[in-house]
Amino acid sequence: MSGSLFKKQYFRYAFTILICTILLGASIIGLCTQYYKETIESDLSISAKLGASSIAEDLEQHRGMYVITENIVNKFRTISTASGSTVVFCDAEGLIRICSDERCNHINRTIPEQYLTQVTARGWTSGIGDPDGIFEGIRQYMYGVPVEYNDMVYGFVYVFTPFRALYGFLAKIGVIYLTSVAGMLLVASIIVFVETKSLVAPLTEMTRAAKAFSEGDFSKRVSVDSDDEIGELARGFNSMADSLVEMEKSRSSFVANVSHELRTPMTTIGGYIDGILDGTIPRERQTEYLNIALSEVKRLSRLTTELLNMSKIEAGEREASISVHNVWDTILNVLFSCEQRINQKNIQIAGLEPDDPAYVLCDPDMLHQVIYNLVDNAIKFTPENGEISVTVTPEDSTTKVVIRNTGDGIEPEDLPRIFDRFYKGDKSRALDRTGTGLGLYIVKTLVGIMGGEITVYSEKGSFTSFEIVLRNPETPSESEPEKEAPKKLWGKRNVAKEQ
């Protein structure tokens, strides 16, 4: 494939250079032809005028009489030799009287009247042809001027040079051009070959790397040694390869974590049931172990539910139905649902003194799951007689919800990965055997779907705080209350005491 691309690019560039060379050659031929015509016409004009001047001087010497002397003939032959042309003089009727060619048969031939008329009318004439066939059909460049004496036209001087001389001139130009072009094409071909090779080389590397990726080898990378588009493509390819490596690691970690999370409760359930069936566990303790097995079944159910939620989120099947909602309603409902667990650990709840409703743009169901997961985590990791505080702070365009709990906090090295799938620090594994490591991942994803942000702060041995920032309604009309504003429920006191 890469070889085919190289050939296509190489021949495409070579064909482009060839076309440009042909067009350049055609332009040069056209320009040289025009230049040659203008030069020839100028030279013939000078020769014709010199010949006419010589005849006029002879007329002056002989007082207007034609006298063909050897001196005049020699002057014509000198002009002919200098210009490489044939110089003739004809009288007013067109009869040729003098010719510079010693072996010519032009004497006493007649120049057609139409040529004489053109010279008489405008004082000169030029063109290409063979007047009256005096050059036996060989086309000539021609230039003619009148010979005047005492305001009378005594005759005409014409200068001729073969048209085929142009071909000789063009042939010389062609040889020079082709020689230059041959060298240029050779150099250009080498340059195009090298450049095309260097252009295709990264693509060839990418092809090989892609084949290696398809076979499970993600170690291949493309060398980057340029800042152009190919370099950017190579860097993007390497970045994609790094992402594939991370995805493969994540996939392997995902499989390992799911396998571990599924195997542990299943092993526990299987062991207890076997113990009950084979009598290892005495009858009076079977209820105790059945309750443990039931707890593990519930754990499996939670894991399955969270895996399904994660699958729907990553497949894009979980879409937000955004509406205006009072965040205090969700917070209080979640806390009421966790009342029993809060009272069991004698946890103090602080900050629940909403004077006014706090309306945000969110999906109420998603917000409920987010708040529930964060409160559930706070309860798990808050020690007995500890404290959980919930504050809601409306700002200009956003509202900040902070859920903070006292406790051991999170290790600094764990903070950057706290929202990763299945990530659980060592401490959390010890304190929370029932956790799946998906709760915070789902929280961050759902907050992102609703257009919000979530951050975590923690001080070792002191506290952990999650801060959610949600958008406020854009217009007052969007902030119409959904229900009556919540009353002051809890200060810094226990839920059970409030009841």
Secondary structure, DSSP 8 states (H G I E B T S, - for coil): -HHHHHHHHHHHHHHHHHHHHHHHHHHHHHHHHHHHHHHHHHHHHHHHHHHHHHHHHHHHHTTT-----HHHHHHHHHHHHHHTSEEEEEETT-BEEEES-TT---TT-B--HHHHHHHHHHS-EEEEE-GGGTTTT--EEEEEEEEEETTEEEEEEEEEEETTHHHHHHHHHHHHHHHHHHHHHHHHHHHHHHHHHHHHHHHHHHHHHHHHHHTT----------SSHHHHHHHHHHHHHHHHHHHHHHHHHHHHHHHHHHHHHHHHHHHHHHHHHTT-S-GGGHHHHHHHHHHHHHHHHHHHHHHHHHHHHHTT------EEEEHHHHHHHHHHHTHHHHHHTT-EEE----SS--EEEE-HHHHHHHHHHHHHHHHHHS-TT-EEEEEEEE-SSEEEEEEEEESS---TTTGGGTTSTT---HHHHHH-TT--S-HHHHHHHHHHHTT-EEEEEEETTTEEEEEEEEE--SSGGGG--SS-------SSB-HHHH-
